[in-house]
Amino acid sequence: MDPFYRKRYKLIGGPGCGKTTEAINILARQFKGGLQPSQMLMIGFARATVTTLQEKTKAKFEWFSKDQLKSIKTIHKYGRDIACSGKEVFNSKAKREFVKKLKTDPDNWVMLDTVKDKNDEEFAVWDEKTDKKFATIFKLIGFARHSRKKTLEQILDFHSNHDDFNFSKVRRSEIKYCFNNLNLFKDANNMIDFEDMLEYALKPNIHFPEYKVVILDEAQDLTSLEWKIIAKLGKTTEEMYLVGDDDQGIYGWKGSKVKIFLKWPCQEKHKTFLEHTHRLPTKIYTLAQRIINDITPKNRIGGLKRKNYFPCPKECCNKENFPGILETLHDLKELTEIIKFDSNAIMCARDWKLCKPYAEHLRDRGIIWKEKNKLQEHEGAFRSSFPEKERGILKSWDELKAGDGLNGKGVRTLITHLNPGLVQRGKKSALINLDTCPEEFKDGEARFTFKDLSEKYFVLADIHKPWFDVFRFTTTRKYSKQTPNALFADDDDFNNYLKNCYENDPTLEKANILLSTIHGVKGMERKKVIIRNDWGFSLNNYYSGLIDKEEEELRTCYVGVTRAQEELYILNMGKQKNKFPYLIL
């Protein structure tokens, strides 16, 4: 074997087997041997993974400083630090600005009704009804670049030949205009996107620092482009540990290459299989194994000799004595006793649209949940269904009730959301407008009590009334022609939901319910998990006859059911033809 691979290790384990914990233990042994924090690097696939690694590292090594924790980062952050630290990131906000520019700049786009020949490839065409094309184009460009297609010509060929894109209604001219203008936009604003961070780092003039130890977590999720970074990094590293589970590789649709993780050269004696899950009780474990054992042996590390993990026999986990709960539910009403406002639960589905019944059920019962923030998809952040803005206003109201004062900005925000009639007629607009508001409101240090608001600034509200009788909030998540699938029928519906939440939990803090796609909760766990057996359009992948797509759906199902620590409920709703066979009990 090439000397390059003699000190390359793989750490493989199923859900809840303690892969991250063992990775930290590897570091502990290295530190005892004299390793310094500056000589190590830990890389995570996603920001959520990195956060977990940092938390566990800090808990294990209390002496770790903030600066030392910076040696634990995402692969994109590593590329940015190495090759392009002085540039701004083309984030979600920048993307929205870019799209707005393309839609409004006549030099970039020709509107559909001005084009006589709709098949004329000299023109990029657009109208307000085709906004979804932008999402498709961005996805295409990102996928292609992660597959190491850099040039416009390569991306156009990728579009024509890739099964997931060649049927789309996106035209080559639209891809061309978007790609070219994207590069112009990034250059003009000194920006880089996430693919740039990696491509810049691979330039020949960029030299990677030398490390004694590199640990790569969630290695099965890396794309071809990201694996090139790892290969380059490996040339300057003494020991490299690849931590992951090929059975949980579910990002093929984003370009991840599980097979590279499978085939990455490593001596058999340097492969470690963790044998026991500390998460899964027997019933859930049995279902999980039935799903994953239908993966072709050659597509699993270890092949026919794969060492499956088993429920932990130790008393500390109590999995052998607790078989767990595995049940099928046939109606959302059956969730009433299972999911309460203080439940520790995940409610997931294969597709985001299939999560809507969950949200409606929780809304009608006044239960707060958390869902993936679509505006911060790269950050992987979860946002509360009780929005932060409304939480802040209620906190301000409580401060006024306690006799405390608010600054001018807080006062203007508060007044903005008061019910009609609770500010003297004709005064509200003047108070909340920065140009016309009292000068003292512009003083960041000045504080104003409720007595000040009622005596000096025309506020007629009653401080003794509950907040839901004083405030009226608006939401962008209400039904309209543009948002026919919105959660709330109108603002009254939204306000009633907030009131019910408060009555269930006045602290607004007890809910620990995550609502997400299966992909969004990968790496997480909860006592209870509800998963829909309706697979929607994605079931076509499973029956496509393409082994890679079929097995990715098996892995996705596997990831979903293995989030459960104690109870797993399969919600049997939707069309029978869309049911995933492994979830029909």
C-alpha positions in Angstrom: 0.0 0.0 0.0 1.0 3.6 -0.8 2.7 5.1 2.3 0.1 7.9 1.9 -2.6 5.5 3.1 -0.7 3.7 5.9 -2.1 6.0 8.6 -5.6 6.4 7.3 -8.3 5.1 9.5 -12.1 4.5 9.2 -14.5 4.7 12.1 -17.9 3.2 11.2 -20.9 2.9 13.4 -24.7 3.0 13.2 -27.1 5.6 14.6 -26.4 6.2 18.3 -23.3 4.1 18.4 -21.2 7.0 19.7 -19.1 7.9 16.6 -18.7 11.5 17.7 -17.8 10.4 21.2 -15.2 8.0 20.0 -13.7 10.7 17.7 -13.3 12.9 20.8 -11.7 10.0 22.6 -9.2 9.7 19.8 -8.3 13.3 20.4 -7.9 12.6 24.1 -5.5 9.8 23.5 -3.5 12.0 21.1 -3.3 14.9 23.6 -2.0 12.5 26.2 0.7 11.6 23.6 1.8 15.2 23.3 -0.5 16.5 20.6 -1.1 20.3 20.7 -4.5 21.8 19.6 -2.7 23.7 16.9 -1.6 20.4 15.4 -5.1 19.0 14.9 -8.1 19.8 12.7 -11.7 18.5 12.9 -14.0 18.9 9.9 -17.7 18.5 9.9 -20.0 18.1 6.9 -22.6 20.7 8.1 -22.7 23.5 10.6 -24.9 21.5 12.9 -22.3 18.7 12.9 -19.6 21.3 13.8 -21.7 22.7 16.6 -22.1 19.3 18.1 -18.3 18.6 17.8 -17.4 21.9 19.5 -19.9 21.3 22.3 -18.6 17.8 23.0 -15.0 18.8 22.7 -15.5 21.7 25.2 -17.2 19.4 27.6 -14.4 16.8 27.4 -11.5 19.4 27.5 -12.5 22.3 29.7 -9.2 23.9 29.0 -10.0 24.4 25.3 -10.2 28.1 24.5 -12.5 29.8 22.1 -9.6 30.2 19.6 -8.7 26.6 19.9 -12.3 25.6 19.1 -11.9 27.3 15.8 -9.9 24.3 14.7 -13.2 22.6 14.4 -15.0 23.8 11.3 -17.0 22.9 8.2 -15.1 22.0 5.1 -16.4 25.2 3.4 -15.1 27.3 6.3 -11.7 25.5 6.0 -11.6 26.3 2.3 -12.6 29.9 2.9 -9.9 30.4 5.6 -7.2 28.9 3.5 -7.9 30.6 0.1 -10.4 33.5 0.3 -10.8 34.9 3.8 -11.2 38.5 2.6 -14.3 37.9 0.6 -18.0 38.2 1.6 -20.2 35.1 1.4 -22.9 34.9 -1.3 -25.6 33.9 1.3 -29.4 33.7 1.1 -29.8 37.5 1.4 -27.3 38.1 -1.4 -29.1 35.4 -3.5 -32.4 37.3 -3.1 -30.8 40.5 -4.2 -29.3 38.8 -7.2 -32.6 37.3 -8.3 -34.3 40.7 -7.8 -31.7 42.3 -10.0 -32.1 39.7 -12.7 -35.9 40.1 -12.7 -35.8 43.9 -12.9 -32.8 44.7 -15.0 -33.8 44.8 -18.7 -30.2 44.4 -19.8 -30.3 40.9 -18.3 -33.7 39.5 -19.0 -36.3 39.8 -21.8 -39.8 39.3 -20.6 -41.8 36.5 -22.1 -44.5 38.6 -23.8 -41.8 40.5 -25.7 -40.4 37.4 -27.3 -42.0 36.3 -30.5 -40.3 33.0 -30.9 -40.4 31.2 -27.6 -37.8 28.7 -28.9 -35.2 31.4 -29.7 -32.2 30.4 -27.7 -30.7 33.8 -28.0 -33.0 35.1 -25.3 -33.4 34.3 -21.6 -37.2 34.4 -20.9 -39.0 35.0 -17.6 -42.2 36.0 -16.1 -43.6 36.2 -12.6 -45.1 32.7 -12.8 -41.8 31.0 -13.4 -39.9 32.0 -10.2 -39.3 28.4 -9.3 -36.9 28.2 -12.2 -34.4 30.2 -10.2 -34.3 27.5 -7.5 -33.9 24.8 -10.2 -31.0 26.7 -11.8 -29.2 27.4 -8.6 -29.6 23.7 -7.7 -28.3 22.6 -11.1 -25.2 24.9 -10.9 -24.4 23.8 -7.4 -24.8 20.1 -8.2 -22.8 20.4 -11.3 -19.9 22.2 -9.6 -19.9 19.7 -6.8 -19.5 17.0 -9.5 -16.5 19.0 -10.7 -18.1 20.7 -13.7 -16.7 24.2 -13.7 -17.3 25.8 -17.1 -20.6 26.9 -18.6 -20.3 24.3 -21.3 -19.8 21.5 -18.7 -22.8 22.7 -16.7 -25.0 22.9 -19.8 -24.0 19.3 -20.7 -24.6 18.2 -17.1 -28.1 19.7 -17.5 -28.8 17.8 -20.7 -27.5 14.5 -19.5 -28.5 14.3 -15.8 -31.7 12.5 -15.1 -32.9 14.9 -12.4 -32.6 18.0 -14.6 -33.0 17.1 -18.3 -36.8 17.0 -18.0 -37.1 20.4 -16.4 -38.5 23.4 -18.2 -35.4 25.4 -17.7 -33.8 26.5 -21.0 -30.2 26.5 -21.8 -30.3 30.3 -22.5 -31.7 30.8 -18.9 -28.9 28.8 -17.4 -26.3 30.7 -19.5 -27.7 34.2 -18.4 -28.0 33.2 -14.8 -24.5 31.6 -14.6 -22.8 34.5 -16.4 -24.6 37.2 -14.4 -23.9 35.3 -11.2 -20.2 35.5 -11.7 -20.5 39.2 -12.6 -22.5 39.8 -9.5 -20.0 38.0 -7.2 -17.1 39.8 -8.7 -18.7 43.2 -8.4 -19.5 42.6 -4.7 -16.3 40.8 -3.8 -18.3 37.7 -3.0 -17.8 33.9 -3.1 -20.3 31.1 -2.9 -19.9 27.8 -1.1 -18.5 26.1 -4.2 -16.0 28.9 -4.7 -14.6 28.2 -1.2 -13.6 24.7 -2.3 -12.5 25.5 -5.8 -10.2 28.3 -4.7 -8.6 26.1 -2.1 -7.7 23.5 -4.8 -5.7 26.0 -6.9 -2.0 24.9 -7.2 -0.7 28.1 -5.5 -2.7 27.4 -2.3 -0.7 25.3 0.2 -2.4 23.5 3.1 -0.9 23.6 6.6 0.6 20.4 8.0 -1.3 18.7 10.7 -0.5 15.6 12.8 -4.2 14.6 13.2 -7.2 15.4 11.0 -10.7 14.0 11.9 -13.4 14.1 9.4 -17.0 13.6 10.7 -20.0 12.5 8.5 -17.6 11.5 5.8 -20.3 9.6 3.8 -22.0 12.9 2.9 -19.1 14.5 1.0 -19.3 15.4 -2.7 -16.6 14.8 -5.4 -15.4 18.3 -5.0 -15.2 18.0 -1.2 -13.3 14.7 -1.5 -10.7 16.5 -3.6 -10.1 18.9 -0.6 -9.7 15.8 1.7 -7.3 14.2 -0.7 -5.2 17.4 -0.8 -5.4 17.8 2.9 -4.3 14.1 3.4 -1.0 14.9 1.7 0.1 17.2 4.5 -1.4 15.1 7.4 0.2 12.4 9.4 -2.9 10.6 10.7 -6.4 11.0 9.1 -9.6 9.5 10.6 -12.7 9.2 8.5 -15.8 9.0 10.7 -19.1 8.1 9.3 -21.8 5.5 8.4 -22.2 4.7 4.7 -25.8 3.5 5.6 -26.7 7.1 6.4 -25.5 8.6 3.1 -28.6 10.4 1.9 -27.4 13.4 0.0 -26.8 11.9 -3.4 -29.4 14.4 -4.8 -26.9 17.2 -3.7 -23.9 15.4 -5.2 -22.5 13.4 -2.3 -20.5 10.3 -3.2 -21.0 7.5 -0.7 -19.0 5.2 -2.9 -15.8 7.3 -2.4 -16.2 6.8 1.3 -16.6 3.1 0.6 -13.6 2.8 -1.6 -11.2 5.2 0.2 -8.1 3.1 0.7 -7.6 1.9 4.2 -6.0 -1.2 5.7 -8.5 -3.6 7.2 -6.8 -3.4 10.6 -7.4 0.4 10.5 -11.2 -0.1 10.1 -13.1 0.1 13.4 -16.8 -0.9 13.7 -18.7 0.3 16.7 -20.8 -2.6 17.8 -23.6 -1.2 20.0 -26.2 1.5 19.6 -27.0 3.4 22.8 -30.1 4.8 21.2 -32.4 2.2 19.6 -34.7 -0.2 21.6 -35.3 -3.6 20.1 -38.4 -3.0 18.1 -37.1 0.0 16.3 -33.7 -1.6 15.9 -35.3 -4.6 14.2 -37.2 -2.4 11.7 -34.0 -0.4 11.0 -32.0 -3.6 10.2 -34.8 -4.9 7.9 -34.5 -1.7 5.9 -30.8 -1.3 5.6 -30.0 -5.0 5.1 -31.6 -4.8 1.6 -28.7 -2.6 0.5 -26.5 -4.4 -2.0 -23.6 -5.9 0.0 -21.0 -4.4 -2.3 -22.4 -0.9 -1.5 -21.8 -1.3 2.3 -18.4 -1.1 4.0 -17.5 -4.7 4.9 -19.8 -6.2 2.2 -21.1 -9.6 3.1 -19.0 -9.5 6.3 -20.5 -6.3 7.5 -20.6 -6.2 11.2 -24.0 -5.0 12.2 -24.3 -3.1 15.4 -26.7 -4.3 18.2 -28.7 -2.8 21.0 -26.5 -2.0 23.9 -26.6 -4.7 26.6 -25.4 -2.4 29.3 -27.8 -1.4 32.1 -27.0 2.2 31.5 -28.9 2.1 28.2 -31.6 -0.3 29.3 -32.4 -1.2 25.7 -32.5 -4.9 26.2 -35.1 -4.6 28.9 -37.1 -1.9 27.0 -38.3 -3.2 23.6 -39.6 0.3 22.7 -42.8 1.3 21.1 -43.5 0.8 17.3 -47.0 1.6 16.2 -49.0 2.6 13.2 -51.4 5.6 13.4 -54.2 6.1 10.9 -55.4 9.5 11.8 -53.9 12.8 13.1 -56.3 12.7 16.0 -54.4 9.7 17.4 -51.4 12.1 17.9 -53.4 14.2 20.5 -52.3 12.0 23.4 -48.8 11.3 22.0 -47.6 14.8 21.1 -48.3 17.4 23.8 -46.8 20.9 24.2 -43.9 19.6 26.3 -43.1 16.6 24.2 -39.6 15.7 23.1 -40.3 14.7 19.6 -39.5 14.8 15.9 -42.3 14.9 13.3 -40.8 14.2 9.9 -41.6 13.2 6.3 -39.8 12.5 3.1 -40.9 15.8 1.5 -41.5 19.2 3.1 -45.1 19.4 1.6 -45.9 16.2 3.4 -45.2 17.9 6.8 -48.0 20.4 6.4 -50.6 18.2 8.2 -48.3 18.0 11.2 -48.1 21.8 11.3 -51.9 22.2 10.9 -52.5 19.7 13.8 -50.1 21.5 16.1 -51.5 24.9 15.1 -55.1 23.9 15.9 -54.0 22.7 19.3 -51.9 25.8 20.1 -48.6 23.9 20.4 -45.3 25.5 19.5 -42.9 23.7 17.2 -39.6 24.4 15.6 -39.0 24.0 11.8 -36.0 24.3 9.5 -35.5 28.0 8.6 -35.7 28.0 4.8 -34.0 31.4 4.7 -30.9 30.0 6.4 -30.7 26.6 4.7 -26.9 26.5 4.8 -26.8 27.3 8.5 -29.3 24.5 9.3 -31.0 26.7 11.8 -34.4 25.9 13.3 -37.0 28.6 13.9 -39.9 28.6 16.3 -43.5 28.7 15.1 -43.9 31.4 17.7 -41.7 34.0 15.9 -38.9 35.9 17.6 -40.3 39.3 16.8 -43.6 38.5 18.6 -41.6 37.0 21.5 -39.6 40.2 21.8 -42.7 42.4 21.9 -44.3 40.3 24.6 -41.1 40.5 26.6 -41.2 44.3 26.2 -44.8 44.3 27.4 -43.9 42.3 30.5 -41.0 44.7 31.2 -43.5 47.7 31.1 -45.8 45.8 33.4 -43.0 45.3 35.9 -42.4 49.1 35.8 -39.2 48.9 33.7 -38.6 51.3 30.8 -38.0 50.7 27.0 -35.7 52.5 24.7 -37.1 54.5 21.8 -36.7 51.8 19.3 -38.6 49.3 21.5 -41.3 51.9 22.1 -41.8 52.4 18.3 -41.9 48.6 17.7 -44.5 48.2 20.5 -46.7 51.0 19.2 -46.6 49.5 15.7 -48.4 46.4 16.9 -51.0 47.9 19.2 -54.6 47.2 18.4 -56.4 49.9 16.4 -57.8 52.5 18.7 -55.1 52.1 21.4 -53.1 55.1 20.2 -54.8 58.5 20.0 -56.2 59.1 16.5 -53.8 60.6 14.0 -50.7 60.1 16.3 -49.6 56.5 15.5 -47.9 57.1 12.2 -46.0 60.0 13.6 -44.8 58.0 16.6 -43.5 55.0 14.7 -41.9 56.8 11.8 -38.2 57.5 12.4 -38.4 60.9 10.6 -41.3 62.2 12.6 -41.0 60.5 16.0 -40.1 62.5 19.1 -36.4 63.3 19.2 -36.0 61.6 22.5 -36.9 58.3 20.9 -33.7 58.5 18.9 -31.6 58.6 22.0 -30.5 55.0 22.6 -29.9 55.6 26.3 -33.3 57.1 27.1 -35.9 54.8 28.7 -39.6 55.2 28.7 -42.1 53.7 31.2 -45.7 52.9 30.5 -46.7 56.0 32.4 -44.6 58.0 29.9 -46.3 56.3 27.0 -49.8 57.0 28.4 -49.2 60.6 29.6 -46.8 61.9 27.0 -47.1 59.8 23.8 -50.8 59.3 23.3 -51.0 55.5 24.2 -54.5 54.5 25.3 -53.8 50.8 26.1 -54.6 49.3 29.5 -51.5 47.9 31.2 -53.6 45.5 33.2 -55.0 43.7 30.2 -53.4 40.5 28.8 -51.3 41.0 25.7 -53.7 39.2 23.3 -56.3 41.9 24.1 -53.7 44.7 23.4 -51.7 43.6 20.4 -52.6 42.5 16.9 -49.9 40.8 14.8 -49.6 40.2 11.1 -47.9 37.3 9.3 -46.5 36.6 5.9 -47.7 32.9 6.3 -51.3 33.6 5.5 -53.4 32.5 2.5 -53.2 34.5 -0.7 -53.0 33.9 -4.5 -49.3 33.8 -4.1 -49.3 31.5 -1.1 -52.3 29.2 -1.5 -50.7 26.5 0.7 -50.0 28.9 3.6 -50.6 27.7 7.2 -52.9 30.5 8.4 -56.1 31.6 6.8 -55.7 35.2 7.9 -54.2 37.4 10.5 -57.0 36.5 13.0 -56.1 32.9 12.6 -52.4 33.7 13.3 -53.2 35.7 16.4 -55.5 33.0 17.7 -52.7 30.5 17.4 -50.3 32.8 19.4 -53.0 33.1 22.1 -53.5 29.4 22.3 -49.7 28.8 22.5 -49.4 31.2 25.4 -52.3 29.6 27.3 -50.6 26.2 26.9 -47.2 27.5 27.9 -46.9 31.1 29.2 -43.1 30.7 29.2 -43.1 29.8 25.5 -40.1 27.6 26.2 -41.3 24.1 26.9 -41.9 22.9 23.3 -39.1 20.7 22.0 -40.9 19.5 18.9 -39.0 19.5 15.6 -40.9 19.5 12.3 -38.7 18.7 9.3 -37.9 16.6 6.4 -35.9 13.5 7.2 -32.8 15.1 5.7 -33.2 18.1 8.1 -33.1 16.0 11.3 -30.2 13.8 10.3 -27.8 13.5 13.2 -30.5 14.3 15.7 -32.5 12.2 18.2 -35.7 12.5 20.2 -37.7 10.3 22.6 -40.6 10.2 20.2 -40.5 10.2 16.4 -43.5 10.4 14.0 -42.7 9.6 10.4 -45.2 9.5 7.4 -45.2 6.4 5.2 -46.4 8.5 2.4 -43.3 9.0 0.3 -44.9 11.3 -2.3 -43.1 11.9 -5.6 -39.9 10.5 -4.2 -41.3 7.0 -4.4 -40.5 7.2 -8.1 -36.9 7.0 -7.2 -37.4 3.8 -5.3 -39.1 2.2 -8.3 -36.9 3.8 -10.9 -34.9 0.7 -11.5 -31.7 2.6 -10.8 -29.9 1.0 -7.9 -28.3 4.2 -6.6 -31.7 5.9 -6.4 -33.4 2.9 -4.9 -30.7 2.5 -2.2 -30.7 6.2 -1.3 -34.4 6.0 -0.5 -33.7 3.0 1.7 -31.0 4.9 3.5 -33.4 7.9 3.9 -36.0 5.7 5.4 -33.4 4.2 7.7 -32.2 7.6 8.9 -35.8 8.6 9.6 -36.7 5.6 11.8 -33.4 5.6 13.7 -34.0 9.1 15.2 -36.2 7.5 17.8 -34.9 6.8 21.3 -38.0 5.2 22.7 -41.1 5.5 20.6 -41.6 5.4 16.8 -45.0 6.1 15.3 -45.7 5.6 11.6 -48.5 7.8 10.3 -50.5 6.0 7.6 -52.0 8.8 5.6 -52.2 9.7 2.0 -52.6 7.7 -1.2 -51.9 4.0 -0.9 -49.9 4.0 -4.1 -47.4 6.4 -2.5 -46.6 4.3 0.6 -43.0 3.3 1.2 -43.2 -0.5 1.5 -40.8 -0.8 4.5 -43.1 1.5 6.6 -46.3 -0.6 6.0 -46.4 -2.7 9.2 
